[in-house]
Amino acid sequence: QVQLVESGGGLVQAGGSLRLSCAASGRTSSINIMGWFRQAPGKEREFVGSIRWSDGWTNYSNSVKGRFTISRDNAKNTMYLQMNVLAPEDTATYYCITYSFWGHGTQVTVSS
């Protein structure tokens, strides 16, 4: 099993930035791809982006492409989500995932 813990959420004004972290523990040697999802109130959970652990290849949804960047620190078993030019529609709970393991989420609120 893999345990995931997100951190770094908070309240930020529109146009601002935040960096989320997702720390993995447990069977981290088996990690191939990690990803970020988000869920806004009353909406379905949606894909944000993902990263391949071996070479850092990334993939993003169109809604965040060019504003968000995913990176990882293999030594720390940690994935990051750098979010720039945040907008109120980015307000959501952000979750990280690998295989079928989810973190508990971290809340991001963007005020207008």
Residue, then its C-alpha position, 0 to 999 in steps of 0.5 A: q500500500v501507499q499512503l499519501v498526504e497533501s499539504g500546502g492549501g490555503l486562501v489566496q487572492a485571484g492572480g496569486s500562487l500556491r504550491l501543494s505537496c503530496a508526500a508518499s510513504g509505504r511501498t513507494s518503490s512501486i510508484n509509476i505515475m502520480g496525479w492530481f485531481r480536484q473537486a469543487p463543491g457540487k461538482e465531480r472530481e476532475f483530473v488536473g495533471s499527472i507525472r511519470w515518476s521515472d522521467g518526470w513526463t507530465n500531462y495536464s488538463n486544458s483548464v490548467k495547462g500553462r498555469f500549473t506545473i507538476s514536479r517531483d522529488n524522488a528522494k523525498n517521495t514527494m510530488y508538487l503542484q505549483m499553481n500560478v495565476l489562480a482564479p476563483e474557479d480553481t477553488a476546490t479540494y485538491y487530491c493526489i493519487t497513485y494507483s488506487f490510493w488517494g490522499h485526504g485532500t487539501q483545500v484551495t480557496v481563491s478569492s476574487 
